[in-house]
Amino acid sequence: MEEKNKTCQKCKKHFILREEDLSFFEKIKVPVPTFCPECRSIRRLLWRNEHTLYKRMCDLCQKQIISIYAQEYPGTVYCNNKKWINY
């Protein structure tokens, strides 16, 4: 198996499924995703049992995100698209 280039059925962005991902999907017998990672994340958030979601900025990259924490929250909030190299 090798990487697959796919187009998201919602936003039409191109995304890549790595060989490891494809092997995992095959192992657990689920279909290959047709939505990009960002659209899949949004779909999961829609099913969360939270009372309130907020639009706010990621404290690292300043990209607008959806969070359970309001902009006034004193802690640091990051988007989930960051590659964590240093903890």
N, CA, C and O of each residue as an XYZ file, in Angstrom:
348
protein
N       0.833     -1.185      0.000
C       0.000      0.000      0.000
C       0.879      1.250      0.000
O       2.034      1.204      0.422
N       0.334      2.344     -0.467
C       1.069      3.599     -0.480
C       0.110      4.736     -0.157
O      -1.074      4.509      0.095
N       0.629      5.959     -0.166
C      -0.206      7.113      0.136
C      -1.293      7.294     -0.916
O      -1.106      6.977     -2.091
N      -2.431      7.809     -0.466
C      -3.539      8.093     -1.374
C      -3.848      9.578     -1.322
O      -3.944     10.161     -0.241
N      -4.003     10.183     -2.472
C      -4.463     11.566     -2.552
C      -5.973     11.548     -2.694
O      -6.516     10.890     -3.582
N      -6.646     12.273     -1.817
C      -8.106     12.305     -1.830
C      -8.577     13.758     -1.876
O      -7.823     14.679     -1.559
N      -9.819     13.944     -2.270
C     -10.458     15.257     -2.251
C     -11.638     15.183     -1.296
O     -12.477     14.287     -1.389
N     -11.687     16.137     -0.377
C     -12.757     16.170      0.623
C     -14.096     16.391     -0.070
O     -14.221     17.261     -0.932
N     -15.093     15.600      0.309
C     -16.403     15.735     -0.327
C     -17.164     16.962      0.156
O     -18.155     17.349     -0.463
N     -16.721     17.587      1.257
C     -17.401     18.788      1.749
C     -16.726     20.065      1.264
O     -17.357     20.884      0.596
N     -15.435     20.243      1.598
C     -14.753     21.507      1.291
C     -13.948     21.463     -0.006
O     -13.466     22.494     -0.473
N     -13.803     20.281     -0.583
C     -13.092     20.071     -1.857
C     -11.583     20.293     -1.766
O     -10.915     20.404     -2.794
N     -11.036     20.358     -0.545
C      -9.584     20.456     -0.378
C      -8.965     19.081     -0.596
O      -9.594     18.051     -0.351
N      -7.728     19.087     -1.060
C      -7.000     17.830     -1.230
C      -6.335     17.461      0.090
O      -5.849     18.331      0.812
N      -6.316     16.172      0.400
C      -5.618     15.688      1.588
C      -5.004     14.333      1.273
O      -5.406     13.654      0.328
N      -4.029     13.958      2.078
C      -3.279     12.724      1.843
C      -3.551     11.747      2.976
O      -3.524     12.114      4.151
N      -3.810     10.513      2.612
C      -3.908      9.432      3.592
C      -2.614      8.638      3.514
O      -2.266      8.093      2.467
N      -1.908      8.581      4.632
C      -0.629      7.871      4.670
C      -0.839      6.364      4.670
O      -1.931      5.870      4.948
N       0.206      5.666      4.359
C       0.165      4.205      4.328
C      -0.259      3.640      5.682
O      -1.023      2.676      5.746
N       0.243      4.247      6.774
C      -0.107      3.783      8.121
C      -1.609      3.941      8.376
O      -2.239      3.074      8.982
N      -2.173      5.059      7.905
C      -3.606      5.286      8.075
C      -4.410      4.231      7.321
O      -5.351      3.646      7.857
N      -4.026      4.000      6.081
C      -4.743      3.025      5.256
C      -4.676      1.625      5.858
O      -5.662      0.889      5.840
N      -3.515      1.263      6.390
C      -3.368     -0.044      7.050
C      -4.275     -0.146      8.272
O      -4.898     -1.180      8.512
N      -4.340      0.940      9.040
C      -5.189      0.960     10.231
C      -6.663      0.800      9.853
O      -7.377      0.009     10.469
N      -7.121      1.545      8.845
C      -8.520      1.443      8.415
C      -8.848      0.029      7.955
O      -9.923     -0.499      8.242
N      -7.916     -0.568      7.247
C      -8.120     -1.939      6.778
C      -8.170     -2.914      7.956
O      -8.992     -3.830      7.982
N      -7.286     -2.707      8.924
C      -7.213     -3.590     10.090
C      -8.510     -3.577     10.901
O      -8.986     -4.625     11.338
N      -9.077     -2.386     11.100
C     -10.303     -2.305     11.900
C     -11.565     -2.364     11.033
O     -12.682     -2.204     11.524
N     -11.360     -2.596      9.741
C     -12.456     -2.818      8.794
C     -13.446     -1.652      8.735
O     -14.656     -1.837      8.863
N     -12.903     -0.451      8.540
C     -13.738      0.734      8.324
C     -13.396      1.326      6.960
O     -12.276      1.151      6.481
N     -14.327      2.014      6.336
C     -14.041      2.600      5.022
C     -13.034      3.743      5.120
O     -12.873      4.365      6.170
N     -12.376      3.997      4.025
C     -11.413      5.098      3.942
C     -12.188      6.416      4.027
O     -13.231      6.550      3.387
N     -11.701      7.389      4.805
C     -12.419      8.660      4.953
C     -12.591      9.395      3.623
O     -11.732      9.340      2.743
N     -13.713     10.073      3.507
C     -13.965     10.898      2.325
C     -13.957     12.381      2.678
O     -14.095     13.235      1.802
N     -13.793     12.684      3.973
C     -13.681     14.065      4.433
C     -12.246     14.322      4.874
O     -11.572     13.415      5.361
N     -11.774     15.561      4.704
C     -10.422     15.929      5.138
C     -10.378     15.937      6.669
O     -11.430     15.956      7.308
N      -9.187     15.923      7.267
C      -9.093     15.908      8.731
C      -9.826     17.069      9.403
O     -10.449     16.878     10.448
N      -9.761     18.263      8.824
C     -10.434     19.412      9.430
C     -11.954     19.239      9.411
O     -12.616     19.511     10.412
N     -12.509     18.795      8.297
C     -13.963     18.572      8.216
C     -14.394     17.425      9.131
O     -15.477     17.480      9.714
N     -13.562     16.384      9.266
C     -13.882     15.290     10.195
C     -13.902     15.803     11.627
O     -14.753     15.408     12.424
N     -12.960     16.685     11.952
C     -12.912     17.263     13.292
C     -14.167     18.086     13.577
O     -14.737     17.999     14.665
N     -14.590     18.873     12.614
C     -15.809     19.676     12.776
C     -17.013     18.765     12.977
O     -17.860     19.036     13.828
N     -17.093     17.694     12.206
C     -18.210     16.749     12.351
C     -18.212     16.115     13.743
O     -19.275     15.930     14.336
N     -17.032     15.779     14.268
C     -16.961     15.223     15.629
C     -17.407     16.256     16.656
O     -18.118     15.924     17.605
N     -16.989     17.519     16.470
C     -17.376     18.567     17.410
C     -18.890     18.766     17.447
O     -19.450     19.109     18.488
N     -19.539     18.552     16.325
C     -20.991     18.714     16.286
C     -21.701     17.721     17.203
O     -22.816     17.983     17.655
N     -21.070     16.595     17.479
C     -21.673     15.569     18.324
C     -21.235     15.659     19.780
O     -21.696     14.877     20.611
N     -20.350     16.605     20.101
C     -19.904     16.746     21.488
C     -21.063     17.175     22.369
O     -21.963     17.893     21.934
N     -21.028     16.735     23.580
C     -22.077     17.099     24.516
C     -21.622     18.286     25.365
O     -21.602     18.211     26.594
N     -21.265     19.359     24.708
C     -20.858     20.577     25.401
C     -22.023     21.560     25.350
O     -22.810     21.562     24.404
N     -22.116     22.373     26.355
C     -23.190     23.356     26.377
C     -22.883     24.537     25.464
O     -23.780     25.085     24.824
N     -21.615     24.923     25.408
C     -21.244     26.093     24.630
C     -19.908     25.868     23.949
O     -18.968     25.359     24.560
N     -19.824     26.247     22.685
C     -18.563     26.264     21.953
C     -18.285     27.704     21.554
O     -19.210     28.464     21.268
N     -17.009     28.081     21.533
C     -16.620     29.454     21.253
C     -15.686     29.524     20.059
O     -14.867     28.631     19.841
N     -15.818     30.590     19.292
C     -14.813     30.907     18.283
C     -13.741     31.715     18.996
O     -14.049     32.690     19.681
N     -12.506     31.321     18.840
C     -11.393     32.032     19.465
C     -10.153     31.812     18.636
O     -10.192     31.078     17.648
N      -9.051     32.434     19.015
C      -7.804     32.314     18.281
C      -6.897     31.310     18.989
O      -6.846     31.264     20.218
N      -6.184     30.512     18.201
C      -5.155     29.628     18.745
C      -4.057     30.516     19.319
O      -3.625     31.464     18.664
N      -3.604     30.220     20.530
C      -2.581     31.044     21.167
C      -1.199     30.860     20.556
O      -0.290     31.633     20.855
N      -1.023     29.858     19.713
C       0.278     29.635     19.085
C       0.335     30.210     17.672
O       1.238     30.985     17.357
N      -0.617     29.842     16.820
C      -0.541     30.257     15.408
C      -1.517     31.373     15.051
O      -1.500     31.860     13.921
N      -2.360     31.786     15.981
C      -3.342     32.859     15.774
C      -4.403     32.532     14.725
O      -5.036     33.437     14.181
N      -4.598     31.249     14.439
C      -5.651     30.813     13.521
C      -6.963     30.720     14.299
O      -6.964     30.340     15.470
N      -8.084     31.066     13.651
C      -9.371     30.965     14.326
C      -9.750     29.495     14.495
O      -9.663     28.704     13.556
N     -10.174     29.145     15.719
C     -10.542     27.769     16.033
C     -11.881     27.756     16.765
O     -12.394     28.804     17.158
N     -12.435     26.571     16.942
C     -13.621     26.374     17.773
C     -13.146     25.662     19.030
O     -12.458     24.644     18.951
N     -13.513     26.196     20.190
C     -12.992     25.674     21.450
C     -14.091     25.634     22.502
O     -15.118     26.302     22.375
N     -13.859     24.842     23.541
C     -14.768     24.865     24.686
C     -14.404     26.014     25.624
O     -15.114     26.264     26.598
N     -13.301     26.718     25.341
C     -12.837     27.833     26.164
C     -13.071     29.157     25.451
O     -12.711     29.305     24.284
N     -13.675     30.125     26.147
C     -13.908     31.453     25.583
C     -12.581     32.194     25.427
O     -11.571     31.800     26.010
N     -12.592     33.262     24.641
C     -11.383     34.062     24.419
C     -10.858     34.632     25.742
O      -9.655     34.852     25.886
N     -11.745     34.867     26.696
C     -11.355     35.446     27.989
C     -10.690     34.429     28.922
O     -10.140     34.819     29.952
N     -10.729     33.145     28.589
C     -10.119     32.099     29.416
C      -8.641     32.424     29.616
O      -7.945     32.690     28.636
N      -8.133     32.412     30.862
C      -6.754     32.835     31.125
C      -5.682     31.826     30.706
O      -4.511     32.188     30.584
N      -6.064     30.582     30.486
C      -5.082     29.564     30.105
C      -4.727     29.631     28.629
O      -5.328     30.384     27.863
N      -3.741     28.831     28.243
C      -3.293     28.755     26.858
C      -4.106     27.698     26.123
O      -4.295     26.589     26.624
N      -4.583     28.046     24.936
C      -5.375     27.123     24.123
C      -4.741     27.039     22.743
O      -4.520     28.056     22.086
N      -4.451     25.815     22.311
C      -3.851     25.589     20.998
C      -4.833     24.857     20.100
O      -5.702     24.124     20.571
N      -4.678     25.070     18.790
C      -5.459     24.275     17.846
C      -4.849     22.871     17.801
O      -3.715     22.675     18.237
N      -5.580     21.916     17.286
C      -5.081     20.538     17.292
C      -4.317     20.185     16.028
O      -4.075     19.002     15.783
N      -3.926     21.157     15.215
C      -3.191     20.888     13.979
C      -1.684     21.032     14.146
O      -0.948     20.939     13.164
N      -1.220     21.253     15.344
C       0.207     21.477     15.564
C       0.948     20.162     15.744
O       0.445     19.230     16.373
N       2.137     20.101     15.190
C       3.020     18.953     15.390
C       3.824     19.227     16.666
O       4.658     20.132     16.693
N       3.577     18.456     17.705
C       4.259     18.683     18.972
C       5.625     18.017     18.929
O       5.734     16.791     18.963
N       6.663     18.837     18.855
C       8.033     18.344     18.828
C       8.617     18.403     20.234
O       9.204     17.432     20.713
N       8.452     19.539     20.885
C       8.946     19.707     22.251
C       7.756     19.805     23.191
O       6.815     20.551     22.920
N       7.782     19.081     24.267
C       6.676     19.116     25.229
C       6.884     20.206     26.229
O       6.057     20.392     27.121
